[in-house]
Amino acid sequence: MSNLNNKKGFVWIVILLLAVGGYLYFRGQPEKEIMSEPDKVVEESSEMVKTYVDVSVETAKMMIEENPEMIIIDVSPKYKEGHLPGSINYYVGDGSLDKAIPNLDMNAKYLVYCHTDEASMLGAKKLVDAGFVDVSRLVGNYAAWIEAGYEIEK
């Protein structure tokens, strides 16, 4: 019986040491900031904070109407199947976007979309990483545009 009590005592000591160690470890960690804008993506670098903003389909439509000079980039390989009116196609998967970036106006307003989040996020990130200052990404991508009933071009 005393052997069982010794094992229980040992287990409780280990648990207590782990708890105290965890407390001391996490107490010394800086608090992480919680983003107040859940739709904003932030990439930190040692020089500056680079961002693009996720926007809803309704917001994207309004932005396009209010900024006719906005450059809309479709980064998908399915551009010919249908795309947002006035958009241009720089497919991110074949390097077309990378080739186009040096020739784009870094101070213009951009809206990036695709058929998948991964591709549109990558396209928006590439623009931001290249120093573009006003980049938005369409949440829900092309499917959200279609679902909202907005006009497309083929």
C-alpha positions in Angstrom: 0.0 0.0 0.0 2.8 2.4 0.8 4.3 1.7 -2.6 1.0 2.8 -4.2 1.0 6.0 -2.1 4.6 6.7 -3.1 3.6 6.4 -6.8 0.6 8.7 -6.3 2.7 11.2 -4.4 5.3 11.1 -7.2 2.6 11.7 -9.9 1.2 14.7 -7.9 4.7 16.2 -7.6 5.3 15.8 -11.3 1.9 17.4 -12.1 2.6 20.3 -9.7 6.1 20.9 -11.2 4.6 20.9 -14.7 1.9 23.4 -13.7 4.4 25.7 -12.0 6.8 25.5 -14.9 4.1 26.2 -17.4 2.9 29.2 -15.3 6.4 30.6 -15.1 7.0 30.1 -18.8 3.8 31.7 -20.0 4.0 34.5 -17.5 7.3 35.6 -19.1 5.8 35.6 -22.6 4.7 38.9 -24.1 1.0 39.2 -24.6 -0.2 38.6 -28.2 -2.3 41.3 -29.8 -5.7 40.3 -30.9 -6.5 41.9 -34.3 -9.5 44.2 -34.0 -10.3 43.8 -37.7 -10.8 40.1 -38.3 -10.8 40.5 -42.1 -7.4 42.2 -42.3 -4.4 40.1 -43.0 -1.1 41.4 -41.5 2.3 40.3 -42.5 5.1 41.6 -40.3 8.7 42.3 -41.3 11.5 43.9 -39.5 11.1 47.0 -41.7 7.3 47.6 -41.8 3.9 46.1 -41.6 2.6 45.0 -45.0 -1.1 44.3 -45.4 -3.9 43.5 -47.8 -7.5 43.7 -46.9 -10.1 41.0 -47.4 -13.4 42.6 -48.6 -16.9 41.2 -49.1 -18.4 40.9 -52.5 -20.7 43.9 -51.7 -17.8 46.0 -50.6 -15.8 45.0 -53.7 -18.7 46.0 -56.0 -19.0 49.4 -54.2 -15.2 49.9 -54.5 -15.2 49.2 -58.2 -18.2 51.6 -58.8 -16.5 54.3 -56.7 -13.0 53.8 -58.2 -13.3 53.2 -61.9 -9.5 53.3 -62.2 -9.2 50.4 -59.8 -7.2 47.5 -61.3 -9.0 44.2 -60.9 -6.7 41.2 -61.2 -8.0 37.7 -61.8 -5.1 35.3 -60.8 -6.9 32.2 -62.0 -6.4 29.9 -65.1 -10.2 30.1 -65.7 -10.3 33.7 -66.9 -11.8 32.8 -70.3 -14.7 30.9 -68.6 -15.9 34.1 -67.0 -14.5 37.0 -65.1 -15.4 40.3 -63.4 -16.0 43.1 -65.8 -12.9 45.0 -66.6 -10.5 42.6 -64.9 -7.2 41.5 -66.3 -5.7 38.1 -66.0 -2.3 37.4 -64.5 -2.4 33.7 -63.6 -0.4 33.3 -60.4 0.3 29.6 -61.0 2.3 30.1 -64.2 4.3 33.1 -63.1 2.3 35.6 -65.2 1.6 37.8 -62.1 5.3 37.8 -61.2 6.2 38.9 -64.7 3.5 41.6 -64.7 4.4 43.1 -61.2 7.3 45.3 -62.4 5.1 47.0 -65.0 2.1 47.7 -62.7 1.5 51.0 -60.9 2.5 50.5 -57.3 0.2 53.4 -56.1 -2.9 52.2 -57.9 -5.8 50.5 -56.1 -6.0 46.7 -56.7 -8.6 44.1 -56.2 -7.4 40.5 -56.5 -9.6 37.4 -56.9 -9.5 33.9 -58.2 -11.5 30.7 -57.8 -9.7 29.6 -54.7 -8.6 31.4 -51.5 -5.1 30.0 -51.7 -4.5 31.5 -55.1 -6.1 34.9 -54.4 -4.3 35.2 -51.1 -1.0 34.4 -52.8 -1.7 36.9 -55.5 -2.5 39.7 -53.0 0.5 38.8 -50.9 2.8 39.0 -54.0 1.6 42.5 -54.7 2.0 43.6 -51.1 5.5 42.0 -50.8 6.4 43.9 -54.0 5.5 47.2 -52.2 2.0 47.8 -53.5 0.1 50.0 -51.0 -3.6 49.5 -51.7 -4.4 45.9 -52.2 -7.8 44.2 -51.5 -8.8 40.5 -51.9 -12.3 39.4 -52.8 -13.6 37.1 -50.0 -15.4 34.2 -51.6 -13.7 35.0 -54.9 -15.4 34.5 -58.3 -18.1 32.2 -56.8 -19.2 34.9 -54.4 -19.5 37.4 -57.2 -21.7 35.0 -59.2 -23.8 34.1 -56.2 -24.5 37.8 -55.6 -25.9 38.0 -59.1 -23.4 40.6 -60.3 -22.5 40.9 -64.0 -19.6 38.9 -65.5 -17.8 39.0 -68.8 -16.8 36.0 -71.0 
